[in-house]
Amino acid sequence: MGNRSLFGAVSVLLAFGAGTRDAWAQARVVSGKVTSAQTNQPINGATVSVVGTPIVAVTDDKGGYSLGAPEGAITVLVRSVGFKRRQVAVAGDQGSADVALDQDIFNLEAVVVTGQATAVERRNLANAVATIAPEQLTRAPTSTIESALQGKIPGALVQMNSGAPGGGGQISLRGVSTINGSVDPLIVVDGLVISNDAIGSNLNAVTAASGGGNASNQDNPVNRIADLNPADIANVEVLKGASAAAIYGSQAANGVIIITTKRGSPGRPRFTLTQRLGQFRVANKLGQRRFTDSADAVSAFGHASIVGPICRGGCPFYDFEQEIYGEQNLSFETDGSVSGGTDQTSYFISGLVKRDGGIARNTGFEKQSLRANIDQLLGTRFHLSVSTQLIHDRSDRGISNNDNTSTSTYLVLPFTPSFFNLEPVNGAYPFNPFPGNGSNPIQTFALLKNAEDVWRVLGTTRLRYDALTTNSHHLEFALSGGLDYFEQQNDILSPPSLNFEPADGQPGTVVLGKASEQRLNLLGSTIYTFTPTSGSYSATTSAGFQYQNNGLNTTNAVGRTILDGQQNINQASTIVINQNQTPVKSVGLYAQEEILALDQRLLFTLGVRADRSSVNGDTRKYYLFPKGSASYRFVTPFSGLDELKVRGAIGQTGNPPIFGQKFTPEGTGTIGGLFGTLAGGNAGSVGIKPERQTEIEGGFDATLGHEFATLSFTYYDKTITDLLLVARVAPSTGRANEIINGGKLRNLGQEVAFSVSPVRRQDFTTILRFTFSRNRSKVIELPVPAFNTGGFGTSLGAFRIETGKSATQIVGTEGVVGNSEPDFLASGSGDLTWKRWSLGFLFDWKKGGDIINLTQLLYDAGSNSPDQIPAGNQRITDWAVNGKTKTYVQDGSYLKLREVSLTYDLPASVTSHLFGGTHYARVNVSGRNLIRITPYKGLDPEVSNFGNQAIARDIDVAPFPPSRSFFFSIDLGF
């Protein structure tokens, strides 16, 4: 009976849709051409629709369109990215309509996501949502999308964890949002929530940075956003706060990054090809102390029997850093695409082959990807969209970061004098005889293998049904399903011939890591829009569900004592295997009402998300996350001000517990020869629930001087409650700690974005952009005693969580010695076009933000700093004798020229002669990180020994050096 009822309801709906379709029977054809009002050039991919009907067409590469239209007078709406929309009245006896669109230089009419299935124009948006256009992402080649976003989002601190090839960075939006929870923003690609995991290689098995176990937070891992191809991206939207991201519920406390990839449009096949050639070079070196004679050298290092003969007649100098990090291998990138289609089918297919040469021997990053996006009309009401991508990455990252075995370069060089030659002689690498070493880093980079290989598949299918379209009503149903699956393999080989390997009595170490994750997404939406005949307002109601099923499975095997020439782990004499599985299921329900009224000047939105998840203590309970927002546009309130929009919003998001925090872990083992169960140290929490973030946001957006400039200001007040905290429990329970919810953390901040176009002529245009943001955090409540987190203890600097204090304060033996939170972030960028020349640039400025520089401490302790004097060093004296931590807590301010690009469009005569059949050809030279100004004494002020962390970032312990890049490119379109 139930199935017959369902079948009947579906039949009625289809019949109603068919009836509505017949009501808009196409009685005539209207055709025309869409061009740019400024250049008179055709606009490809513009949408041309008949207002109040489902009839729509897309312009071809010549700007032409043709659509069937009903009888009588109609209104045609024309839209295209980068241009202002335009409505044109077409009389009943008119068969053609050409339309010229004005450029939307500040993207005021760009459509921005406001819900799971809804969007509005930027000019009406009630939240501060950052959008990044594709040309800003690809101005200068980058290894990963994180680095392409640096300096382009007000309120975002995007920093790489080190300079190792292949990426690995953190995006922090509007300050600290947690203490012990997840720190990464939610990444959504074409509607699919994808993984951004950073899975360590367990290089720790070699370095013993965390005691030689299976800990990986100091392994300098790559996070999986590195897999995406920036050239495939059509648009990036960043929902920075809870008031904008609330519709994503319990996963969105750290913000949401929505990525939309490119799609095809009707017309003949259009091909693009980009070929880049370049190289990476080390951007900064620490240097080493130069010794004048044997007396100077012996006073610092002893070993008179070794030092004396070397320094007889003066000490030689060997630049170890240049020897290790002086590689300048050829890097290349080949990126091609083809797109096109008909009025029924469109496609976009792209491919990428990329190789970034590392600055150290046997390091580098490779990527190959293939994408296919297909759109298909099924009849007149069904629209099917398919997005697929296959990715293969391989990174060789060498060895870096903290260690306890004297293997990492910048833990060896502080105790190795510059006059001792580490280079091989007749193929043999000399043993390092100086105290605390036993390692030759030149040999280590030559022989040690640290490779990561990743295969990944991303796929999304979306089916949309236009059930009803009239002048007043539009009803749409959508169903999306997605899969994100990757397999990661880490191979580490530290052969027994390495000088440091015999030290533990087990020469030779091999590590095999296997990780796989599968993410299944299912999203259903219903969207209904009502517009009365008067057109006085429109109301959009949306509701739906989201189901996610995630499963991460990691296995790591470590083998010790292996012969030279062997790398299979079964050849090791001792093998230890660890496995970890984290299955997570979650269900979300959402509803939203959006009203646009008063001649599209007033926007009012209310929404709510209800989430439940298997990581919560009560897996059946739904947690509600509401939101509300409003904006109003004042059009020409006075002379010189084109438009002023005031806006305000409030919303809540969550941060789910980490998998397993609700469980009490137990292990197995033998005691006295008897096998049994061992109690874990942490007690599970049956009442664990998501952290809750409440944000109030307000501000204004202004357009000045006939679109001469735009100004945006935002103030936010963000409070996080129910923090995930570690609490001590009574020893009688047999446990030490328990994860609880409690406490309150607050962030206050301001964001400013200013854009100006001072010159706009046909042969010369300029656009300049400036951003500014600041954030201040404070711990308001804490149900547990104040505690230190991260760092290496107060004598070296630690982060302290304490009521009434900043969440990012650094404490030492003298008390508070610094704060890792920047005073402010700012950027300045520009795009200048003169005839055939184009210049783009971006400066990124971080003021303040302290760093714990343990690398310099090591150099001082080894009497090997470049500025060391024979009588000693005041810094090390202050630390070792007077116990002053602040000496090594240093200002991490920087000003960087993140990217610069110069492009020349070849004339048509040259293009046709050199590249027959091409529509355009351009040559480009670009560079990244070419200029760096900083007071920081380390390799680079972008550093995080412990990887992606909420609090304990900005700790410098023997990182991989930063690099700058130079590329020459040729772009062809035909």
Disulfide bonds with the S-S distance in Angstrom:
Cys311-Cys315 2.14
